[in-house]
Amino acid sequence: MFPIILIMSILCHGHAVDYGTDFVTAFPENLAYYFPANLVLSLKITTFVPYTNVQIISNGTVINRSSVSTPKVFVVNIPNLEVNQIGFSFNALRITSNYNITVVSMSSRRDSIQINTVPPTNRLGVEYLVPAPNYNTLALQLNKYNESRFISSTTEPTQFSFSLIIINAENVTNVVTVTQTSPTPGNGDIKLDPFELILLPSNCSYSKVSSSAKVAVIITSPCVDTQNCRCNMVAHQLLPTNLMGTEFFFPSLKDQLPFTFSQLFVTSADSVDLSSGSEKKTVAAGSTDLLPFYPETGSPVLTTTQPAFLSLVNPGLIIDLIPKNMFSGCYLVHTTLQSQSQVLIIVETAKKEELQITSNPTTTSPGSSLSWKDVSGTSYSWALTPPNCKSCVIWHPTSPIAVYILETSPSGVIYGGPAISVNDEPDPNGCVVVPMEFELSNVTMSWREARVQCISNGLALVSPNINYTQNKMAAALNNMNVEGFAWLGLRRNLVTSEWNWQNGANFDFANWDNGQPTGNLCVGIWMEPNGNFTWRSIRCCESMQPLCVRDSVIFNSVDLI
């Protein structure tokens, strides 16, 4: 008779996590297809576990295969698949893998650079609000134009409008409804074949995209004005409406970074009030108005009365601010121009020194090494620091944080945005990318036999040596809906009478039942559904179920470049 094995892993697969096994993206036009400079398109891919196989597919053909024997970060150069023609095409890229990965797209032509974290397909949606910021007002501040050419009453399309790329992210025929606001308001239906895309022209304005299956949506312009009569492409991937928020933190950074012309933009389905200290502004649904950067005059705390997206608009860049409800426990940060990069970190003030920055598998810097400033009126602080790595991990053991990577091109244009969220949930063990997995057999045996059984399957008797692991174990057992007793990886030393964990951890946490421990040498857990899952010392020869665990994978063990 074969044993019945109950298996349960617990990891918060939240809405903010950027890893997955299936992605779609596209490369919008950068400056102009005829611009006399080399176009460089690439994907930066991070693998977390050994023997990860990655495929990059275009128009049904695999254009790159990578088999990675050890976790690492690598770059794949992409042939010219720039999307520069209005209408339908199969210039989308699909990236698939057998284990979780993260993907970042990079497009550069001379000094025009755009970098986007590519969200996995399971994080995409079927409803998007399309922002239409009036970039003309920003362009007028940057360069000297004849303002009469840009008055709002003109019927001519302006050169700073945005195109729209919609990618069918699923292997089904997808019916997409696009709501157009000008020049002719109304809805139009578009049918996309599997992994097909459409580029909609910039001489129209759009407010909403909805679809029968998941899509990726990118607003883009090949050339928007920046300082000194230069231009930079904008490629901004939209988030679905289920990821909106109502509270945002972002400090004034104009003394540290070229944010002199920064403004805010609100995207919401309904009229919403935006507040920042004493500053308050009512923003109508579908408004195209750019707002002042209130953190300079009001407060770095920005709140809205309805769920909304709040974006920072800077010359050549649009950044969606991370709402407080989407802070994460761990981020991956990649840089391209290390000497001109800055990382913005926002964390609870009382816990700022617990922050950890891992630049390689053996080097970790604590939050106490950073220069912190308070986010006034809140219990949060922020720090701006240059990363000392090309790829590094920033994580917190107990409190969700926000992390942005901001880089400056040689021409002075900022690019970047939110860092890659690897795990929603803080974990005292580190940046967990593969959760611990619990296995419970229904075959009973002695403690020694249980230990051997676990080891023979590449596992170990579970050692809940901290409260966090105890809670994870209790959650897994509750989900298994089991009762009775199971062995733990804890045993008393026959000579010293000290308790020893089988994983070698110090014994400084316990969850003993009343009147425990007694004089017995081994320990079992009482599996009572919705109970406290307390421990009892038990004779080692008793027959109980083995509770085995496969250790989690911690990101600081990955060989980062």
N, C-alpha and C positions, 0 to 999 in steps of 0.2 A: 504494500500500500504506500503510495507516494504521499509525502506531507503536503498539506495545503499551506501555501505561503501567502500571507496578506502583506502587501507592499504599499507604503504611503510616503510620499515626499511632500514637504511643506515649504513653499516659497511664495512670496507675494508677487504674483504676476500682474502687477498693477498697470494702470493706464499710462504711466509715465515711462515705462521701460522701453529702451530702444533696441533690444536684441531680438532675434528671431531666426527663422530658417527660410523665409521667403520674402523677397523685396522686389519692388519695381521702382524705376526712376527714369529720368531722361535728362539730357544736357541741352538747355536752351541756348539760343544764339548768343555769343559773346562778342560784343562790339559790332562786327559785321563779318559775314563769311568771306568777304573780299579784302578784309583789313590785312595790310602787309606785315603780319607778325604770326609766328607759329601758335597754333592752338594746341593746348595740352589738356586732355581729358583723362581723368583717372578715378579709380575707386580705392579707398583705403579700407581694408578689411581686417577685423580683429577676430581671431579664433580663441576659444576658451579652453578647449579640451583636446587631447591628442587625437590624431587620425580624423580630423575634420576635412570633409571633401566639399569643395565649393565649385559651383558652375555659374558662369555668366552667359546668358542666352539673349540673342537678338534675332527677332523675326523667326523664331523657332529653331535657330541654329546655335549650337554651343560654340562661343567664340573664345572661351578660356576655361580650362579646368585646372584647379589647384588642389593637391592633396597634401595636407599639412600634418606632419607627424608629431610636432610639438606646438603648443599654444604660442601664437606670435601675431604680430602686426605686419601686414605686407601690402604692397601697392600694385595694382593692375592697371596698366595703361590701356586706354580704350581707343579703338580706331575712330575716325571722324564720323560720329553719329549725332552731330549737332542738329537740333531741330530748328530749322530756319525757313521752312516753307509752310504757309498757311494751309490748313486742311488736315486730312487723315494721313497717317504714316505708321510704320512698324519700327520706328527708330527708338522705341522704348527698350530699356534693358531690364531683364529679370535676373535676380541673383538668388540662387537656392543653395542649401547646405543640409548635411545630415545632422549637424548639431548647431546650437545657437551661435550666431555671429553678430557683429555690428558692421555697418557699412556707412562710409562717408563719401560723398561725391565731391570732386574738385574740378573746377574749370578755370583755366587761366589763359589769357592772351595779352602779352606784354604786362602792363601793370593792372589790368582788369582781372580781379580774382573773386570768385564766389565759392564758398564751401557750405555744404548742407549735410546734416545728419539725415540719412535715408531711413524713415520709419519702416518697421516690418509691416507686412500686409495685415497682420492681425491687429495692428494699431490704426489702420486706416478706417474710413467710415463711408457712409452713404449720404451724408449731408454736410455741406460746407458753406460758410458765409464768405463771400469774396470781398476783401477790402479794396477800396478804390481811392487811396490817398491822393489829394491834389498836390502832386509833386511840383507843380508850377510855382507855388508860393515859396517853396524851398529853393528852387532854381533861381528865383529873382533875388534872393538874399545872397546867393553864392557868386553870381556873376552879373554884370551890368547888361540888362536887356531893355529893349523898348517895351515898357509895361503894357502899352496899348495893344500889343500883339497877344497878350495873355489874359485879357479881361474875361470875366466869367460869361459875358453875354455872347461871346463869339460862337459861331456855328461851326468853325473849322476845328477839326481834331488837333490837339496839341501834340508836340513831339515827345511829351513825357507821360503818355498813357501806357498802360500795361496790357500785354497779351495774356492769354490764359491757356495753359496746357492741362489737359485732362487725360489720364492714363487708366485704362481698364486694368485693374489689378488682379482679376480672377479669370479662370479658364472657362468663362461662360460669355454668352452674348449679353451685353450690358446696355440698358436703356438709360441715358443720362438726360436729365432736364436742366437746362440752363436758363436762369432768369436774367434777362437783359434789361437795363435801366435806360440806356440811350444808345443810338439816337431814337430807336423805336422800342418803347417798353413792351415787355411780353415774355412768354415762356416758349422755349423751343426744345424739341426732343432730338437727341442724337443717338444713333445705334453704333456701339463699338464692339468689334469682334474681340475675342480673347487677346489681351495684352496689346491691343491697338491703342493709339493715342490720337488726339486731335489738337491742333494749335488754332485757337480762335484769335481773330485780329484785334489790334490795339485801338482801332477807330470806333470800337463799341465799349460800353461799360457794362459790367456784370455785378450782380449782387448775391447770387446763390447758385450752388450746384447740388443737385440731388440725383440719386442713381438707384438702380435696382440691385446692383452688386457693388462691392467696394471699389473705390477709385482713389488715385492720387491726383492732387490738384496743385499746380504751381503757377504763381503769377510772375511775370518776367518782362524785362525790357532789356534790349541789347546794349543800350547806351543812355544812361541818365546823367545829368550834370553833377559834377563834383567841383571842388575848388579849382581855381586857376584855369577855368575854361577847359577842363578835362572831363572825361566821362568814364563811367564804369557800368558793367552789366549789373542787373539785379535779377536774382533767381530765388524766389522765396516760396518754400513749400508750406501749404496751408495745413492747419490741424482741423480735424472734424469737430463739429459743434459740441460733442460730449466732453471735450477737453477744455471748455471755457472755465474761467474762474472769476472771483469777485474781490480778491485781495492780492496785491502785488507789492514787492519791495524792489526799489532800484535807486541807488544813490546818485548824486551829481558827480560826474567824473571829468568835468571839463578842465580841471586843473591837472589831471593825470593823462588824459587821452584827448585827441582832437574831436571832442563832442560839442564844439561851439555852436553848431547849427542844429543840434538834435531837437526833435519835436516828437509829440506823442500822437497816436492814432487809435481810436476806439472802433472796434467792429462788434456789433451786437444785432440780434434779431429785433430788439425792441428799443425804444427810447431809454436812455440810461443816464444817471448822474455820475460823473467822475469827480471824486474828492481827493484833495491832497492838502492836508492841514486846513488852512482857511480858504484855500482855493477850491472852487467848485464850478463845474461846467455841465450843463445838460447837453447830451449828444443825441441827436435824432438817429433812428435806424437808417442805415444807408448813407450817413453823412460822409462827405469827402473832405471835411475840414481837418487840417493839421492843427494840433493844439500846442501851446507852449510846453516846454519841458519843465513841468511843475516841481520836480525835486530841487530845482535851483531857487524857486521862490516860495514854495509851500513846504512839502514834506516828502521824504523818500517813500512814504507809505501811500499807495494809491489804491483806492477802493471804488467799486462800482455797485450800484443798487440792483443790477441784474447781471447774470452771467455774461461775460464778454471776453474778447481777446483784446489785450492792450499791447500795442507795438511801439517800439522805439524806431523812429525814422531818422536816419542819418544820411548824409550824402553818399549814395551808392550802396545803401544797406537798409534792410528792414529786419528787426529782431522782435520776435514774440517774447514778451516777458513771461517768466515762469510764475504761475499763480501759486500762492502758498499751499494750496491743497495738492499740488503736484511736485512739491519738493521731494527729493530722493535721498536714500542712504548712501549711495555710491555713484560716482561719475568717472568716466574715462575722458581724458583730455588729450587731444592730438594737437601738435603745432606744426606749422610749415616754415615759418620764419622765426626761429626760436629767440633771436635777439630782439625782436620787435613784437613779442607776445606778452599779454597780461591775462591773468586769471582772476576773475571776480568771484569771491566766495561769500555767501550769506549764511549765517548760522546763529543759533540761539546764544545770547551773550554768556549765560551761565555755563555753557558747555563748549565754548570756543576753543579752549585749550585741549579738549579731547579730539579735535579734528586731526586727521592723519593724511599726509601726502606721501604716496609711495612712488618714487621715481625709478626704482628697479627692485628686483626681488629681495635685495639685502639692505636697501636704504629707504628709511621712512623718516619724514620730518613732522614734528608735532605742531599743532595749532599755536602753541605758545611762542613759536619762532616768527610769527607774522605780526604785522602792525595793524591792530584792529581799530575800527571806529564804530561808534554806536549808530544804529538806525534810530534816529530820534523819535521818541514817543512809542517805542516798541521794546520788546525783550530780545531783540536781535542785534547783531553786529555784522560788519562787512570788512573785508580786506581785499586789496588789489596787490597781486604779487606776480613777478615774472616766474614762469615755470622753469625748473632746472632740468627739463627732459623734453624729448620729442614726443613721448607718450607716457603719461603718468596717471595714477589712480588717486582720486581724492574721495575720502570716505569718512563717515562718522559712526561710532559704535552705538549710539543711542538716540540721536536726533536727526530728523530729515533736514537736508541742506539744499541750497541752490548754488549752481556753479555755471559760470559763463566763460568762454574762451574768446578773447578779443585780440585781433592781430592787425597790424598796420602795414599796408603795402608801401613800396618805395615811393609812390606818389602821394602818400599821406592819407589814403582811403582806408577806413576801418572795415574789416570783414570778420565774420565769425557768428557767434550766437550761443545759445545754451549748449553746455557740454553734453556728452553722451550719457544718458541715464542707464546704469547697469543693473541697479536693484532699488526698487522703491523703498524697501524696508531696511532701516539701520540694523546692523548685526555686530555684536561685540567681538565676534571672531574675525571680522575683516569684511572685505568686499566679496560677498558670496555670489558666484555666478552659476554654480550648480548646487542645489540644496542637498542637505543630508537626507538620506533615504532609509526608512525604517522597514524591517522585515520581521514578521512574527509567524513562526511555525506553529501548527496545531499539535505537533508531536512533542510530548513532554520528555524531559531527560534531566540528568544531574547538572550542577553548575559547570563542572569540568567538561562534560560532554557538550553542553551548550556553547561553551567557549570554543571548542574544537569545531563544532558545526558552523559557527559564524566564520571562523578563520578559513575553513575549507572552501567557503563561498566568496572569499575576498572581502569579508566584512569583519566586524568586531562586535562583541557585546556592547550595548549602548552605555555610554558613560556621561550621564547628565551632570557634569561637574560645575555648571553655572545655572542660574535660574532661567536664563534665556533658553538653554537646551532643554531643561526640564519642561518649560512651557511648550516648546516645539514638539517634544515627545508626547506630552499630554494631548495636544491638538491632533497629532497623528493617530493616537490610540482612540480618541473620541470618534474620529472619522472612520476608523476601522470597526467601531461599534463592538468591541470585544470586552470580555469580563474574565476575572480570575487573576492568576499571578504569573509573572514572567521574570526571568533572570536579568539583573543588571551587571555591568562590568565593574563591580565593586566588591572587594574582599579584604578581610582583616588579615594582617600579618601575624602568623602564628607565634613569632618570636617577640615582636614589639607590641602587638595588639593594635597597631595603627592601621587605619583604613587606607587602602591603595586603589586608585583607579587604574583600570587596565590600559587606558590610553596615556598614562604617565602624568596626568595633570595633578596639581596640588589638591588635597582634600580640604577645601574651605567653604563648601556649600553642601547642605543636606536637606532632605525633605522627609524626615522620619515621621512615622505614624506615632500616635500617643503611646508612651511606654516603651518606645524603641530608641536605640537598639538593645537587644538582649545579648546573651553571650555567644550567639552563633556567629560563624565566620563569613558566610556569604549573604548576599542581599538580593531581594526580589521587590518588584513593584506591584502594588495592588491596583489592578485595572478595573476601576469602577466608573462606568460611563458618567460623565459630567461631575466626577468626583475630584478629589485633590491629588490622586495618583501618588499616594504616600508610599514610603519604603519600609520594609521590615527585614530584620536580620533573620536568616533561615539556615537550617542545616544544609550543607553543600550537597548532601546525598539525596535531598528531596527531589522529586520529579516535577519539573515545571517547564513552561514554554521558553525557548530562547528568544529574546528580543535583540535582534542584530541591527547594526547601522552601517551604512556606507557614508564615509565622511563627505562633507561638502567640499567643493572646490573654491579656494580663495583666490581672488584675482591677483594678489601680490605675488603669487607663485608663477605668474605668466611672464615669459621672457619678452619684455617690452623693448621696442627699438628706441 
